[in-house]
Amino acid sequence: DVKVTQSSRYLVKRTGEKVFLECVQDMDHENMFWYRQDPGLGLRLIYFSYDVKMKEKGDIPEGYSVSREKKERFSLILESASTNQTSMYLCASSIAGGRTDTQYFGPGTRLTVL
Amino acid sequence: DQQVKQNSPSLSVQEGRISILNCDYTNSMFDYFLWYKKYPAEGPTFLISISSIKDKNEDGRFTVFLNKSAKHLSLHIVPSQPGDSAVYFCAASENRNAGNMLTFGGGTRLMVKP
């Protein structure tokens, strides 16, 4: 079974703090993704990576950056957290190539920015 | 502008009856569609998918129907069970890049009453 783990289930930070969200997958997947989930808006893609050190912006990259130094690990960074970044953050991974578009998700990190 | 829409934010169904969840899309380049199920405090899990070359795919109690001309897909659950109570997201992708990014709808909360 694919396992995607996220470093924290719940996180509370203050406005202006730098925040790191970590994601690790154990299935040697090439692709990794960061989403945020907000009520009524579904899952919106922040960034994705299709290889080590490669990254591409998703639909809502503003205020976020990412890092992928190792294949199994994909980090989301909030350089200066703001209250409008309070959300559920979900990491996912998938195999590259073909049409196996199925993404496997971690349990999510509920981030609250005060 | 949302390319994938789930116009019903919630749906309540009696146990044993059919649940029908609907999804509309606007991007004619989408050629692969997926449904995910999400329980509270967990990440979404893949449920069922369909390629645009088909109009129906069935897996046990779950069937997805695709109407390409109407740009509409639906998920049927028969019979519905209380354990099916969750938020359901439809997602779509186009074969345009190595990442095979998914675009998600806003979700429909299904409540199955015993």
Interface residues (C-beta under 8 A of the other chain):
Chain A: V4 R9 E30 N31 F33 Y35 G40 L41 G42 L43 R44 L45 F48 Y50 E56 G58 L90 A92 S94 A96 G97 R99 D101 T102 Q103 Y104 F105 G106 P107 G108
Chain B: V4 Q6 P9 Y32 L34 Y36 A41 E42 G43 P44 T45 F46 S49 S51 F89 A91 S93 N95 N97 A98 G99 N100 M101 L102 T103 F104 G105 G106 G107
